[in-house]
Amino acid sequence: MNYPPDPRFRRMGYAFLDTVITHGAESVTLLYEDHRPEVAPEHRRAIDIEVRHCRSADVGHPHFNLRFKLPNLAALDYPFLFLDADMAVLSPLGPLWGRRHDKPWIGVDHQWVPQDPRTHRPPFLNSGLQLVGDPAFYDLDAILAVQNAVAPLSRAAEFSKDEMFACPGADQAVLFRYFRAIGYDYTHPEVGPEWNSCAGVTEITPAPGGGWAGHTRGLSPDYPVHVVHYWSQFKPWAVGCPLYASYGHIG
């Protein structure tokens, strides 16, 4: 959670914490580099929240997700569920967390999003959600060794983007290439795109009895959504998300 001090990001961060707490998180660790996130007193009263100042690593490329997100997640030495902070949780997290021992590293393939041509290709990883049951499997040196054997990040200018990355994205492209190289299937039959659904194809409505419900729209077939992801051009203020709008009182 390394967003600038802007009311829009503050509201999004508040909604992120609110929804993960509401749906079962018992502790949260927020990682940041140069923009310390604000945590509301009500969130700190609800669960244990650690705000951890981390540093970027020299991986040979300036992209934030490569120099910060990838190495700092790989450095964690305990099982964890990672969620990008531009997400909102709509369903209990317990069933997802219960899968952490099924495989050492579980991720979700990217949805096919009609509005984004980058997704109109064979399945590839979206690293916004990562369920890591075995932190030793998250081996940064091994991941970078595979990448650098194909297209060294330190010589990025010598390669086209298509040559450098195996798919759209940065950290997720490097992870995707690594998993393909070692023959590892990071997917899980019970953890699909409903746990990492683009806001651009997700309809969020008030749920009976309170809270929010999500369902895809325009996909074939459509399905209920457990976690909505406001990535790239689909930030909550850009798509008119009613969940986000309900936090208009957060300045």
Secondary structure per residue as TSV (DSSP state, phi and psi in degrees):
chain	resnum	aa	ss	phi	psi
A	1	M	-	360.0	88.6
A	2	N	-	-125.8	44.1
A	3	Y	-	-87.7	151.0
A	4	P	-	-66.7	161.5
A	5	P	S	-73.9	75.6
A	6	D	-	-121.7	135.8
A	7	P	H	-55.0	-33.4
A	8	R	H	-65.3	-45.9
A	9	F	H	-69.6	-33.8
A	10	R	H	-61.6	-43.4
A	11	R	H	-65.6	-41.9
A	12	M	H	-62.4	-41.6
A	13	G	H	-66.1	-37.3
A	14	Y	H	-63.7	-45.2
A	15	A	H	-63.7	-38.6
A	16	F	H	-57.8	-52.6
A	17	L	H	-65.0	-43.0
A	18	D	H	-55.5	-46.7
A	19	T	H	-75.9	-34.1
A	20	V	H	-70.5	-35.6
A	21	I	H	-67.9	-46.7
A	22	T	H	-57.5	-33.8
A	23	H	T	-104.1	23.6
A	24	G	T	114.0	-1.0
A	25	A	-	-62.9	134.2
A	26	E	S	-99.5	-21.6
A	27	S	E	-154.5	151.1
A	28	V	E	-135.4	134.8
A	29	T	E	-114.7	121.1
A	30	L	E	-100.6	124.8
A	31	L	E	-102.1	134.0
A	32	Y	E	-145.6	162.2
A	33	E	S	-111.2	-60.6
A	34	D	S	-129.5	1.1
A	35	H	S	-127.0	93.5
A	36	R	-	-62.1	124.3
A	37	P	-	-72.0	147.6
A	38	E	-	-89.0	132.9
A	39	V	-	-117.9	124.6
A	40	A	-	-70.6	147.9
A	41	P	H	-55.2	-36.1
A	42	E	H	-67.4	-29.0
A	43	H	H	-72.9	-41.3
A	44	R	H	-66.9	-31.1
A	45	R	H	-71.5	-26.3
A	46	A	H	-80.0	-43.8
A	47	I	S	-146.9	172.5
A	48	D	E	-76.7	122.9
A	49	I	E	-125.2	123.1
A	50	E	E	-105.8	129.9
A	51	V	E	-105.5	110.7
A	52	R	E	-111.2	121.0
A	53	H	E	-81.6	119.3
A	54	C	-	-120.4	163.9
A	55	R	-	-116.5	154.9
A	56	S	-	-72.8	156.2
A	57	A	-	-110.6	151.4
A	58	D	-	-82.3	95.6
A	59	V	-	-104.8	1.8
A	60	G	S	94.9	6.8
A	61	H	-	-148.6	140.6
A	62	P	-	-83.3	-7.8
A	63	H	-	-59.4	133.2
A	64	F	H	-55.9	-43.2
A	65	N	I	-67.6	-24.9
A	66	L	I	-83.8	-45.6
A	67	R	I	-82.4	-21.3
A	68	F	I	-117.3	-59.0
A	69	K	I	-62.0	-53.5
A	70	L	H	-59.2	-53.9
A	71	P	H	-67.4	-33.9
A	72	N	H	-75.1	-32.0
A	73	L	H	-70.5	-40.8
A	74	A	H	-64.7	-22.0
A	75	A	T	-82.7	-13.9
A	76	L	-	-67.1	137.2
A	77	D	-	-111.3	24.9
A	78	Y	S	-141.9	155.9
A	79	P	-	-60.4	144.1
A	80	F	E	-155.5	157.4
A	81	L	E	-107.5	117.8
A	82	F	E	-98.3	134.5
A	83	L	E	-129.5	131.0
A	84	D	-	-57.7	145.3
A	85	A	S	-75.6	-4.8
A	86	D	S	-97.8	45.4
A	87	M	E	-126.0	162.0
A	88	A	E	-135.4	137.4
A	89	V	E	-96.2	131.3
A	90	L	-	-112.9	-12.0
A	91	S	S	-137.4	161.2
A	92	P	-	-55.7	138.5
A	93	L	S	-86.2	-12.0
A	94	G	H	-54.0	-47.8
A	95	P	H	-60.8	-35.4
A	96	L	H	-69.4	-49.0
A	97	W	H	-59.4	-32.9
A	98	G	T	-65.9	-13.8
A	99	R	T	-88.9	-0.8
A	100	R	T	-64.1	-22.1
A	101	H	T	-94.0	-1.0
A	102	D	T	-70.9	-36.1
A	103	K	S	-148.1	156.4
A	104	P	S	-68.3	-28.2
A	105	W	E	-149.3	121.4
A	106	I	E	-122.0	132.0
A	107	G	E	-137.5	-179.6
A	108	V	E	-124.4	136.2
A	109	D	E	-70.7	150.3
A	110	H	-	-65.6	140.4
A	111	Q	-	-68.4	157.8
A	112	W	-	-84.1	111.8
A	113	V	-	-107.7	114.4
A	114	P	T	-53.4	-35.6
A	115	Q	T	-79.6	-7.5
A	116	D	-	-126.6	103.7
A	117	P	G	-59.3	-22.3
A	118	R	G	-61.4	-23.1
A	119	T	G	-92.5	-2.0
A	120	H	S	-89.4	68.2
A	121	R	S	-156.9	175.2
A	122	P	S	-56.8	157.4
A	123	P	-	-54.0	141.7
A	124	F	-	-147.2	167.0
A	125	L	E	-75.7	140.9
A	126	N	E	-113.0	112.8
A	127	S	E	-84.9	12.8
A	128	G	E	-66.2	-23.6
A	129	L	E	-125.5	128.7
A	130	Q	E	-138.9	123.9
A	131	L	E	-108.7	108.3
A	132	V	E	-112.2	105.4
A	133	G	S	-88.0	-26.0
A	134	D	-	-125.7	96.1
A	135	P	G	-62.0	-24.3
A	136	A	G	-65.9	-25.0
A	137	F	G	-69.7	-23.3
A	138	Y	-	-84.1	76.1
A	139	D	-	-99.2	100.3
A	140	L	H	-59.9	-42.9
A	141	D	H	-61.2	-42.2
A	142	A	H	-68.1	-39.1
A	143	I	H	-62.6	-47.2
A	144	L	H	-70.8	-30.9
A	145	A	H	-63.5	-41.4
A	146	V	H	-65.3	-45.5
A	147	Q	H	-60.2	-46.8
A	148	N	H	-71.9	-20.1
A	149	A	H	-71.7	-23.3
A	150	V	H	-96.9	-53.2
A	151	A	S	-150.5	94.7
A	152	P	-	-56.2	127.3
A	153	L	G	-62.9	-30.3
A	154	S	G	-70.9	-11.8
A	155	R	G	-119.8	39.7
A	156	A	G	-56.2	-36.2
A	157	A	G	-65.6	-17.9
A	158	E	G	-86.8	-6.3
A	159	F	S	-124.5	145.9
A	160	S	-	-71.9	162.4
A	161	K	H	-59.4	-39.1
A	162	D	H	-65.7	-34.7
A	163	E	H	-73.8	-35.0
A	164	M	H	-75.8	-42.4
A	165	F	-	-114.1	141.3
A	166	A	S	-76.4	-15.6
A	167	C	S	-164.3	172.7
A	168	P	S	-58.8	146.6
A	169	G	S	110.2	-176.4
A	170	A	S	-123.8	-78.3
A	171	D	H	-59.6	-39.9
A	172	Q	H	-68.6	-30.4
A	173	A	H	-68.6	-38.9
A	174	V	H	-69.4	-43.0
A	175	L	H	-62.8	-43.0
A	176	F	H	-60.0	-45.0
A	177	R	H	-62.7	-41.2
A	178	Y	H	-62.1	-48.3
A	179	F	H	-63.6	-38.5
A	180	R	H	-63.2	-40.3
A	181	A	H	-65.4	-36.4
A	182	I	H	-94.7	2.3
A	183	G	T	70.7	33.1
A	184	Y	-	-103.3	131.5
A	185	D	-	-95.9	107.8
A	186	Y	-	-81.7	-7.9
A	187	T	-	-80.8	163.7
A	188	H	B	-138.3	134.6
A	189	P	T	-61.9	-21.0
A	190	E	T	-101.3	2.9
A	191	V	B	-128.5	86.7
A	192	G	-	-108.5	-165.2
A	193	P	G	-65.0	-12.7
A	194	E	G	-63.5	-17.5
A	195	W	G	-94.4	0.6
A	196	N	S	-157.4	68.0
A	197	S	E	-103.7	128.3
A	198	C	E	-61.5	134.7
A	199	A	G	-62.1	-23.0
A	200	G	G	-70.4	-16.9
A	201	V	G	-123.3	20.1
A	202	T	E	-121.8	128.3
A	203	E	E	-97.9	122.9
A	204	I	E	-110.0	129.2
A	205	T	E	-135.2	157.7
A	206	P	E	-59.8	137.0
A	207	A	-	-90.4	146.7
A	208	P	T	-57.2	130.6
A	209	G	T	85.8	1.3
A	210	G	S	111.8	163.2
A	211	G	S	81.0	-160.1
A	212	W	E	-134.7	150.6
A	213	A	E	-124.6	151.0
A	214	G	E	-127.6	148.0
A	215	H	E	-153.0	137.6
A	216	T	E	-68.7	158.3
A	217	R	-	-136.8	133.9
A	218	G	S	85.6	5.4
A	219	L	S	-99.4	168.6
A	220	S	S	-136.7	100.9
A	221	P	S	-87.8	163.0
A	222	D	-	-81.2	160.3
A	223	Y	-	-154.6	158.9
A	224	P	E	-64.7	150.8
A	225	V	E	-116.8	134.0
A	226	H	S	-99.0	-35.0
A	227	V	E	-135.3	125.6
A	228	V	E	-102.1	140.6
A	229	H	E	-120.7	118.9
A	230	Y	-	-94.1	55.6
A	231	W	-	-79.9	156.1
A	232	S	G	50.3	-122.6
A	233	Q	G	-77.7	1.8
A	234	F	G	-105.3	34.6
A	235	K	-	-60.3	153.9
A	236	P	H	-60.8	-33.9
A	237	W	H	-73.4	-23.3
A	238	A	H	-79.9	-28.1
A	239	V	H	-103.7	3.6
A	240	G	T	66.0	41.3
A	241	C	-	-67.8	125.0
A	242	P	H	-69.2	-29.4
A	243	L	H	-61.6	-49.3
A	244	Y	H	-61.8	-42.9
A	245	A	H	-60.6	-27.5
A	246	S	T	-69.0	-11.3
A	247	Y	T	-100.0	22.8
A	248	G	T	-62.3	-16.5
A	249	H	T	-79.6	-10.3
A	250	I	-	-84.8	117.2
A	251	G	-	-92.4	360.0
